[in-house]
C-alpha cells in the first residue's frame, strides 16, 4: 500500500499540461490586449502585469511537473517527452513575457500594423496549442489522435503565416524607417513576436511525436 501511495496518478501530468496551456493562453490574450490598448498607459501597465502573472503561474506548473517526474515511477508517456513538452511549453510563456518587457524597456512608442498582425497570429497559435494539449489524455482514441495531428498542422501553418508577415515587416522597416534607433527597436520586437509562433510550432512537433508513438 505504501508503494502505491508513492505513485501519483498518471492523469496528474495531463492535468498539469492543461493548466500550463491555460496560462499560455492567458498570457497571450493579455499581451494581445496590451498591443490593442498600447496608447493608454494605464491599460498598458495593467495588461503587462497580467502577462507577468500568467507567466509566473506557468513557471510554477513547470516546476511542479519537473518535481513530479523525479517522484513518479510510472508515467503515462515517456519521461523525456514529458520533460521536453512542459519545458517547451514554458518557453512559449517566457517569450510572450519577454515581448511585453522589451516593448517597455525599449520605450516603444506605438504599435505598427505588422506588430498587431503578428500578435494576432501568436494568439491563435497559443489557442491551438491549448487545444492540442487538451487532447493528449485521450490520444489512444483514433479520432482524438487524428484531431490532435490536424491541430498541430494548423499550428505549423500559423507559424508559416507569421514568418511571412515578419519577412514583409522587416523589408518595409529597412526600406522606410529613417531612424536607426527606431529600426533597432522594431526589429527586435518583430523577431520576438515571430519567436512566439516558433515556440508554439516546437510544442506542436513534440505533441505530434507523442501522438504517433502512443496512439
N, C-alpha and C positions, 0 to 999 in steps of 0.2 A: 504494500500500500504506500509506503514512504517513497519508493522509487517512482510510482505512478504520479505522486504529487509533485515530483520534481520536473515533470514534463508538462510544460504549458500546452494548452490546446493548440492544434495546428492552425485553427482558424484565426488565432490571435495575430499571426503575421499578416493575413489578408485584411483583417480589420484595421491594423495599423497602416498598411499600404493605403487603404481607403481614407483614413484620417489624414495622411500626408497629402494625398491627392486633393482632398478638400481644402487644405491650407494653401496648396499651389494655386488653386482657382481663386481663393480669397485674395491672395497677393496679386494675382493677375487682374482681377476685377478692380481692386483698389488702385492699381497702377493705371489702368485704363481710365478711371475717374480722375486720377491725378493729371493725366495728359489732357483730358477733355476740359478740365477746370484750371488749367495751369495759370491762367491770367488772374485768378483770385488767390492771393497769398494765404488767406485763412484756409480755404479748401485745399490748397496745395499742401499745406502743413498737415491738415487732417488726414488726407489720403496717404501721405508719406508715412505717417505714424501707423496707419492701418497696414501698409505694406510691411513695415518693420514687425508689427505684432504677428502677422501671419507667418513671416519668415522665421521668427523666433519659435513659434509653435511648431513649425515644420522641423526645426532643428531638434526640438525635444522628442518628437516622434522618431527621428533618425537615430538619436542616441538610444532610445528605448529599444528599437529594433536590433541595433548592433549589440546591445547588452543582452537581449534575449537570445541572440544567436549563440552566445557563449554558455548559456544555461540550458539550452534545449538539445536533447539527444536526437530527436526525430523531428525533421522539418517537412512541411508539405511539399516543397520543391527544393531543388539543390541549394545547399548553403551558400555557395558562391553566387548563385543567381539572386538570392535574397539580398546578399551584401551589395552586389553591384546595382541592383534595382533601386534600393532605398537611397543609396548614396548618389546615384544619378538623378533620381527624383529631387533630392535635396539641392543638386546643382541648379535645377530649374528655379527653385525659390531663391537661391543665392543670387542668380543673375538678375532676377526681377528687382531684388533689393539693391543690387549694385547699380542698376539703371536709374532707379529713383535717387540714390545717393549721389551719383555722378552728375545728374542734372543740377542738383543743389550745389555741389562742390565747384562745378564749372560755371556756376551762375548763368545757366542757360536762360535767356530772356523770353523766348517764345517757342511754341511748337510749330513745326512745319507740317505740311500735308503728308509728307513721307513718314514722319515720326508717327503721326496718327494712324496711317495705314499699317505700319509695322506693328504698332501696339495692338491694333485690331486683330491682325493675324496671330500675334503672340497669344492673345486671349483665347482665340478659337483653338489654337494648338493645345493650350493648357486644359481647356474644357474637354477636348478629345482624349487627352492623356488620362484625365479623370475617368472618362467613360471606359477606356481600355483597362485601367487598373481595377475598376469595379467588376470587370468580367473575370478576373483571374481566379477567383474562388470557384468558378463553375466551368473552367475550360475543359473539363473531362466531357462535357456535353458538346457534341459536334456542332450544334447551331451556335452555341456561345463561342466556341473556338473560332468558327468562321467569322462571326461578328467582330471578335477581337482583332483578327488579322485584317479585316476590312477597315476597322478604325485606325489601325497602325498605318495602313496605306494612305488614309486621309491625312494623317499627321505628316507623312512624308510629302504629300502634295502641298500642304500648307507651308512646310519648310521651303519647298522649291519656290512657291509664290513669294515668300519673304525674301529669299535670295535674289529674285528678280527685282523686287522693289528696292532692295538695298543697292544693287548694282546701278539701277537707274538714278537713285538718290545721290550716290557717290559721283556719278558722271555729271549730274546737274550741279552738285556742290562745287566741284573743281572747275567747272566752266563759268559759274555765275557768282560765286562768293568772293568778293574782293578783300575782305578782312581775314587775314591769316589766322588770327586767334579764334575767330568765329568758326572758321573752317575746321580747325583742330577740334574744337568742342563738338561740333555737329558730327564730324567723322566718328568720334569716339562713341557718341550716343547711337548713331546708326548701327555701328558694329555690335554694341551691347544688345540692342533690340533684336538684331538678327540672331545673336547667340542664344537668345531665349528659345527661339524655334529650333535651333541646332540641338540644344539640350533636350527639348521635347522629342526630337527625332531619335536621339540616343536612347531615351526611355522606350520609345516605340520599338526600336530594334531589339532591345532586351526582352520586351514583352513578346515579340514575335518568336524569339528563341525559346522562351518559357512555354509558349503555346505549342510550338512544333515538337518540343521534347516531351510534353506532358499530356497532350490531348489525345 
